[in-house]
Amino acid sequence: MKKKSVPGAVLGIIGAVFAVIGGFGLAFCAEIVSGVTGGGVDYTWAAYVLGIGSGVVGLIGAILDFSKPKIGGVLQLIAVVMAIVVCVLMYWQWSMIVALILFAIGGILSFCVQKDVS
């Protein structure tokens, strides 16, 4: 039988939703701050590339958990690193924190999958 990581996939999908929402929120706030400061503080690229990108990478990893759990787990752990970088660069936003916790748990669960014997 094939290996599946359903709990890791579910946590990854929920984490991806939080990361995309947080990425869009951070991008909106970064645009406002960049406009107010006249472009002096411009972390908009981090919000778009890393914030929303962590959600996309985590979602791809969560989808791959159904067929290839090891690769899906690695992608979710990459999404954790991306979310941590966003949090350090910009602001410790609650949705990004929730997303990186869910990605971390989902990524670890993906490595704990055993092959079905039946």
SULVEN-V973351 format. One record per backbone hydrogen bond with DSSP energy under -1.0 kcal/mol. CO is the residue of the C=O (numbers start at 1). NH is the residue of the N-H. If there is no record, write none. Layout:
CO:NH, CO:NH
This chain:
5:9, 6:10, 7:11, 8:12, 9:13, 10:14, 11:15, 12:16, 13:17, 14:18, 15:19, 16:20, 17:21, 18:22, 19:23, 20:24, 21:25, 22:26, 23:27, 24:28, 25:29, 26:30, 27:31, 28:32, 29:33, 30:34, 31:35, 32:36, 33:37, 34:39, 43:47, 44:48, 45:49, 46:50, 46:51, 47:52, 50:54, 51:55, 52:56, 53:57, 54:58, 55:59, 56:60, 57:61, 58:62, 59:63, 60:64, 63:66, 64:68, 65:5, 68:72, 69:73, 70:74, 71:75, 72:76, 73:77, 74:78, 75:79, 76:80, 77:81, 78:82, 79:83, 80:84, 81:85, 82:86, 83:87, 84:88, 85:89, 86:90, 91:93, 93:97, 94:98, 95:99, 96:100, 97:101, 98:102, 99:103, 100:104, 101:105, 102:106, 103:107, 104:108, 105:109, 106:110
